[in-house]
């Protein structure tokens, strides 16, 4: 387990733990984080690199969720290493939620002081008949708006354990813990799998734009001087 944790940390940062490293958010610093969280319901470990290429190694015990998180990594170009265990024999809810919480915390830590980022991101993504828009403001003020899912989507079970109601809960938990404003609008769709996957992909593309470093941005992108 210790060796696995060291690999997670190194994969997230591209550096060994005993290397000297500048603080995230300062010039030349790796925008990465490695966090762990344990409760009576789950144990979660997340390694994250904002300046990655979309690589992922994910195991949560909920296979459909693994698929969605891998898609999030691929289309945001954020490298993700996630290992989670939990009481999925009772319900997937606890583990799914706790992973979203730690992922949000890691995202916020990796951003540092947000110097040089684009800050805003907007993406509209199709998946066959499904179409989803996601809009992000990395403002440090968490807010979440979610509209447009068809009636009944919340009650669908995908892959044997992932309830459709979890999608909004995951995105809200991530937004709250990462400190972003996130608006997700489902514009059309019918297939439950497509509806969920299009949401994760749209959020991924919006995040990719929002956290991108823009050489024209001097300092922190806010008139207040902080985000």
MARFI-488926 format. One record per residue (C-alpha): residue number from 0; y, x, z. Coordinates in steps of 0.05 Angstrom, whole numbers. Each point is the difference from the previous one (the first is absolute). Last residue first. Layout:
<nodes>
@resi = NUM&py = Y&px = X&pz = Z
...
</nodes>
This chain:
<nodes>
@resi = 226&py = 686&px = -197&pz = -133
@resi = 225&py = 58&px = 46&pz = 17
@resi = 224&py = 68&px = 21&pz = -28
@resi = 223&py = 30&px = -69&pz = 6
@resi = 222&py = 18&px = 0&pz = -74
@resi = 221&py = -75&px = 5&pz = -14
@resi = 220&py = -43&px = 42&pz = -46
@resi = 219&py = -9&px = 59&pz = 48
@resi = 218&py = 20&px = 68&pz = -26
@resi = 217&py = 25&px = 9&pz = -71
@resi = 216&py = -39&px = -44&pz = -49
@resi = 215&py = 5&px = 31&pz = -70
@resi = 214&py = -65&px = 38&pz = 9
@resi = 213&py = -37&px = -66&pz = 10
@resi = 212&py = -62&px = 5&pz = 44
@resi = 211&py = -48&px = -59&pz = -10
@resi = 210&py = -11&px = -41&pz = 63
@resi = 209&py = 26&px = -65&pz = -31
@resi = 208&py = -31&px = 7&pz = -68
@resi = 207&py = -71&px = 13&pz = 25
@resi = 206&py = 9&px = -54&pz = 53
@resi = 205&py = 15&px = -51&pz = -55
@resi = 204&py = -61&px = 23&pz = -39
@resi = 203&py = -45&px = -6&pz = 60
@resi = 202&py = 27&px = -68&pz = 20
@resi = 201&py = -16&px = -25&pz = -70
@resi = 200&py = -69&px = 30&pz = 3
@resi = 199&py = -16&px = -31&pz = 67
@resi = 198&py = 25&px = -68&pz = -23
@resi = 197&py = -38&px = 3&pz = -66
@resi = 196&py = -64&px = 16&pz = 39
@resi = 195&py = 7&px = -61&pz = 44
@resi = 194&py = 12&px = -51&pz = -55
@resi = 193&py = -51&px = 33&pz = -45
@resi = 192&py = -55&px = -8&pz = 52
@resi = 191&py = 19&px = -73&pz = 13
@resi = 190&py = -1&px = -18&pz = -75
@resi = 189&py = 56&px = -50&pz = -16
@resi = 188&py = 66&px = 35&pz = -10
@resi = 187&py = 74&px = -7&pz = -9
@resi = 186&py = 66&px = 23&pz = 29
@resi = 185&py = -25&px = 28&pz = 66
@resi = 184&py = 64&px = 24&pz = 32
@resi = 183&py = 0&px = 58&pz = 49
@resi = 182&py = 63&px = 22&pz = 37
@resi = 181&py = -3&px = 61&pz = 44
@resi = 180&py = 55&px = 27&pz = 45
@resi = 179&py = -24&px = 65&pz = 28
@resi = 178&py = -9&px = 28&pz = 70
@resi = 177&py = -70&px = 28&pz = -10
@resi = 176&py = -28&px = -39&pz = 59
@resi = 175&py = 30&px = -67&pz = -19
@resi = 174&py = -14&px = 8&pz = -74
@resi = 173&py = -73&px = 21&pz = 11
@resi = 172&py = -13&px = -58&pz = 47
@resi = 171&py = 32&px = -48&pz = -50
@resi = 170&py = -41&px = 27&pz = -58
@resi = 169&py = -65&px = -4&pz = 40
@resi = 168&py = 15&px = -71&pz = 25
@resi = 167&py = 18&px = -24&pz = -70
@resi = 166&py = -66&px = 26&pz = -27
@resi = 165&py = -42&px = -22&pz = 60
@resi = 164&py = 5&px = -74&pz = -17
@resi = 163&py = -47&px = 12&pz = -59
@resi = 162&py = -56&px = 16&pz = 49
@resi = 161&py = -37&px = 65&pz = -11
@resi = 160&py = -71&px = -3&pz = 27
@resi = 159&py = -52&px = -18&pz = -54
@resi = 158&py = 33&px = 35&pz = -58
@resi = 157&py = 56&px = -51&pz = -4
@resi = 156&py = 7&px = -59&pz = 47
@resi = 155&py = 48&px = -54&pz = -23
@resi = 154&py = 38&px = -39&pz = 54
@resi = 153&py = 69&px = 31&pz = -11
@resi = 152&py = -5&px = -11&pz = -75
@resi = 151&py = -8&px = -76&pz = 12
@resi = 150&py = 69&px = -19&pz = -26
@resi = 149&py = 23&px = 51&pz = -50
@resi = 148&py = 38&px = 61&pz = 24
@resi = 147&py = 74&px = -6&pz = -18
@resi = 146&py = 39&px = 31&pz = 57
@resi = 145&py = 1&px = 60&pz = 48
@resi = 144&py = 64&px = 25&pz = 34
@resi = 143&py = -2&px = 58&pz = 48
@resi = 142&py = 53&px = 37&pz = 39
@resi = 141&py = 3&px = 67&pz = 34
@resi = 140&py = 68&px = 34&pz = 6
@resi = 139&py = -8&px = 75&pz = -12
@resi = 138&py = 30&px = -10&pz = -69
@resi = 137&py = -57&px = 18&pz = -47
@resi = 136&py = 16&px = -61&pz = -43
@resi = 135&py = -59&px = -26&pz = -39
@resi = 134&py = -11&px = -54&pz = -53
@resi = 133&py = -68&px = -25&pz = -22
@resi = 132&py = -12&px = -47&pz = -59
@resi = 131&py = -69&px = -28&pz = -15
@resi = 130&py = -34&px = -27&pz = -63
@resi = 129&py = -72&px = -25&pz = -2
@resi = 128&py = -33&px = -24&pz = -65
@resi = 127&py = -25&px = 70&pz = -20
@resi = 126&py = 27&px = 46&pz = 54
@resi = 125&py = 75&px = 3&pz = -9
@resi = 124&py = 50&px = 42&pz = 39
@resi = 123&py = 74&px = -10&pz = 13
@resi = 122&py = 31&px = 59&pz = 36
@resi = 121&py = 64&px = 12&pz = 39
@resi = 120&py = 17&px = 61&pz = 43
@resi = 119&py = 61&px = 18&pz = 42
@resi = 118&py = 10&px = 62&pz = 43
@resi = 117&py = 7&px = 51&pz = -57
@resi = 116&py = -15&px = 54&pz = 50
@resi = 115&py = 44&px = 62&pz = 11
@resi = 114&py = -2&px = 1&pz = 75
@resi = 113&py = -46&px = -51&pz = 31
@resi = 112&py = 6&px = 26&pz = 72
@resi = 111&py = -75&px = 12&pz = 4
@resi = 110&py = -38&px = -39&pz = -53
@resi = 109&py = -67&px = 25&pz = 26
@resi = 108&py = 12&px = -32&pz = 68
@resi = 107&py = 14&px = -68&pz = -31
@resi = 106&py = -61&px = 3&pz = -45
@resi = 105&py = -43&px = 21&pz = 59
@resi = 104&py = 23&px = -59&pz = 41
@resi = 103&py = -12&px = -47&pz = -57
@resi = 102&py = -70&px = 27&pz = -12
@resi = 101&py = -14&px = -5&pz = 74
@resi = 100&py = 19&px = -74&pz = 1
@resi = 99&py = -36&px = -16&pz = -65
@resi = 98&py = -64&px = 32&pz = 27
@resi = 97&py = 7&px = -41&pz = 63
@resi = 96&py = 6&px = -65&pz = -39
@resi = 95&py = -62&px = 12&pz = -42
@resi = 94&py = -40&px = 23&pz = 61
@resi = 93&py = 19&px = -61&pz = 42
@resi = 92&py = -8&px = -51&pz = -56
@resi = 91&py = -69&px = 21&pz = -26
@resi = 90&py = -34&px = -47&pz = 50
@resi = 89&py = -55&px = 6&pz = 52
@resi = 88&py = -46&px = 49&pz = -37
@resi = 87&py = 65&px = 33&pz = -23
@resi = 86&py = 9&px = 24&pz = 71
@resi = 85&py = 32&px = 65&pz = -21
@resi = 84&py = -5&px = 66&pz = -36
@resi = 83&py = 54&px = 33&pz = -41
@resi = 82&py = 9&px = 62&pz = -43
@resi = 81&py = 59&px = 4&pz = -47
@resi = 80&py = 21&px = 58&pz = -44
@resi = 79&py = 56&px = -20&pz = -46
@resi = 78&py = 39&px = 38&pz = -54
@resi = 77&py = 61&px = -40&pz = -22
@resi = 76&py = 7&px = -4&pz = -76
@resi = 75&py = 22&px = -73&pz = 11
@resi = 74&py = -50&px = -26&pz = -52
@resi = 73&py = -61&px = 39&pz = 23
@resi = 72&py = 14&px = -6&pz = 74
@resi = 71&py = 9&px = -76&pz = -1
@resi = 70&py = -62&px = -6&pz = -44
@resi = 69&py = -40&px = 40&pz = 51
@resi = 68&py = 27&px = -47&pz = 54
@resi = 67&py = -23&px = -61&pz = -40
@resi = 66&py = -70&px = 28&pz = -11
@resi = 65&py = -7&px = 20&pz = 73
@resi = 64&py = 21&px = -71&pz = 18
@resi = 63&py = -56&px = -27&pz = -45
@resi = 62&py = -49&px = 45&pz = 36
@resi = 61&py = 17&px = -19&pz = 71
@resi = 60&py = -31&px = 55&pz = 44
@resi = 59&py = 66&px = 38&pz = -3
@resi = 58&py = -18&px = 59&pz = -43
@resi = 57&py = 52&px = 32&pz = -46
@resi = 56&py = 5&px = 66&pz = -36
@resi = 55&py = 60&px = -3&pz = -47
@resi = 54&py = 36&px = 39&pz = -54
@resi = 53&py = 64&px = -31&pz = -26
@resi = 52&py = 34&px = 64&pz = -24
@resi = 51&py = 35&px = 22&pz = 63
@resi = 50&py = 72&px = 5&pz = 23
@resi = 49&py = -4&px = -55&pz = 52
@resi = 48&py = -59&px = 33&pz = 35
@resi = 47&py = -39&px = -41&pz = 50
@resi = 46&py = -57&px = 12&pz = 49
@resi = 45&py = -22&px = -60&pz = 40
@resi = 44&py = -49&px = -7&pz = 58
@resi = 43&py = -19&px = -68&pz = 29
@resi = 42&py = -45&px = -20&pz = 58
@resi = 41&py = -10&px = -74&pz = 11
@resi = 40&py = -7&px = -58&pz = 48
@resi = 39&py = 5&px = 32&pz = 69
@resi = 38&py = 58&px = 39&pz = -27
@resi = 37&py = 8&px = 67&pz = -35
@resi = 36&py = 57&px = 27&pz = -43
@resi = 35&py = 3&px = 66&pz = -39
@resi = 34&py = 56&px = 28&pz = -43
@resi = 33&py = 8&px = 54&pz = -53
@resi = 32&py = 66&px = 3&pz = -38
@resi = 31&py = 29&px = 27&pz = -64
@resi = 30&py = 65&px = 13&pz = -35
@resi = 29&py = -8&px = 75&pz = -4
@resi = 28&py = 65&px = 33&pz = 20
@resi = 27&py = 40&px = 40&pz = -51
@resi = 26&py = 66&px = -33&pz = 18
@resi = 25&py = -6&px = -40&pz = 64
@resi = 24&py = -32&px = -69&pz = 4
@resi = 23&py = -64&px = 25&pz = 32
@resi = 22&py = 11&px = 59&pz = 47
@resi = 21&py = -12&px = 69&pz = -28
@resi = 20&py = -71&px = 29&pz = 4
@resi = 19&py = -28&px = 62&pz = 33
@resi = 18&py = -74&px = 1&pz = -13
@resi = 17&py = -47&px = -13&pz = 58
@resi = 16&py = -20&px = -70&pz = -25
@resi = 15&py = -20&px = 27&pz = -68
@resi = 14&py = 41&px = -23&pz = -58
@resi = 13&py = -7&px = -49&pz = -59
@resi = 12&py = 31&px = -52&pz = 46
@resi = 11&py = -46&px = -61&pz = -6
@resi = 10&py = -62&px = 39&pz = -19
@resi = 9&py = 11&px = 49&pz = 57
@resi = 8&py = 6&px = -56&pz = 51
@resi = 7&py = -61&px = -36&pz = -26
@resi = 6&py = -40&px = 64&pz = -4
@resi = 5&py = 18&px = 16&pz = 73
@resi = 4&py = -22&px = -70&pz = 19
@resi = 3&py = -67&px = 9&pz = -35
@resi = 2&py = -11&px = 67&pz = 36
@resi = 1&py = 13&px = -34&pz = 67
@resi = 0&py = -48&px = -57&pz = -17
</nodes>
